[in-house]
């Protein structure tokens, strides 16, 4: 999924579920920032306040096997149920790492985040949970299971949905996944995204108000999906109408049922620049240079642990640890040795 769901729609879902707009903003920003947290910074290098973060996304698909597993499996392609009806393929293949929508693994990771009562961690889990809908029937690892047929696709690495390009992440697109059986291959992303929204709402509603009657949950869920469907509008295979949809989500945020406060435009640099500053003014543009990693200093040395960026990064580490512990027992132990799993869990993703 893209920013449209992970930030704008997730905000509406969270505030409709009962979170205060202030907390819903954190949940939504954390959800989207999972995709933008691609660099391991070193802040205050060589000082007692030294800190480095873990990445939660990477476009460097040439990374070693374990590094990809650590990033993709816990944040973007949580393994699900290989026997799920949606996973039925023409070639009959199944895969232990196949992502399926709203799987038990994804739900349990989401529930663990909710129990933590940490809105940053809840936002991160919202991302990984929702991605099980858009990333269904792909694995977060190199495998021919992900491959599409075609000359162009044969030139691409078979990891995640690279062969399908960005199509699975576009909210209002219809496309074909010809790996699947006839009843599954026609994909309507609007339907997928709204199903994800409904399930995410039910999780967040229970988090905000555990005693809420089921009848109220269902009533408000139906109202939410109706509103989001109206805002999503017509099919948009090339994503040209994205800004119009976003404008409608922002307008929706000012309404009585959605917090009455306009949602700010997403700015991927906001949390980092509020927490730390570059020693050299232009260094932030050198996104792949080693100099950038160590050229940041805390803006407020006494209170940096209260910053959004720091708290998000600590939540990333907690999410990663929790997800790997769960997946070790249910999935990884069936495909890796204890020694390999130990190496994987000890690895820091920088």
Secondary structure, 3 states (H helix, E strand, C coil): CCHHHHHHHHHHHHHHHCCCHHHHHHHHHHHHHHHHCCCCCEECCCCCCCEECCCCCCCCCCCCHHHHHHHHHHHCCCECCCCCHHHCECCCCCCCCCECCCCHHHHHHHHHHHHHCCHHHHHHHHHHHHHHHHCCCCCCCECHHHCCCCHHHHCCCCECCCCCCCHHHCCCCEEECCCECCCCCEEEHHHHHHHHHHHHHHHHHHHHCCCCCHHHHHHHHHHHHHHHHHHHCCCCCCCCCHHHHHHHHHHHHCCHHHCCCCCCCCCCCHHHHHHEEECCCCHHHCCCCHHHHCCEEECCCCCHHHCHHHHHHHHHHHHHHHHHHHHHHHCHHHCCCHHHHHHHHHCCCC
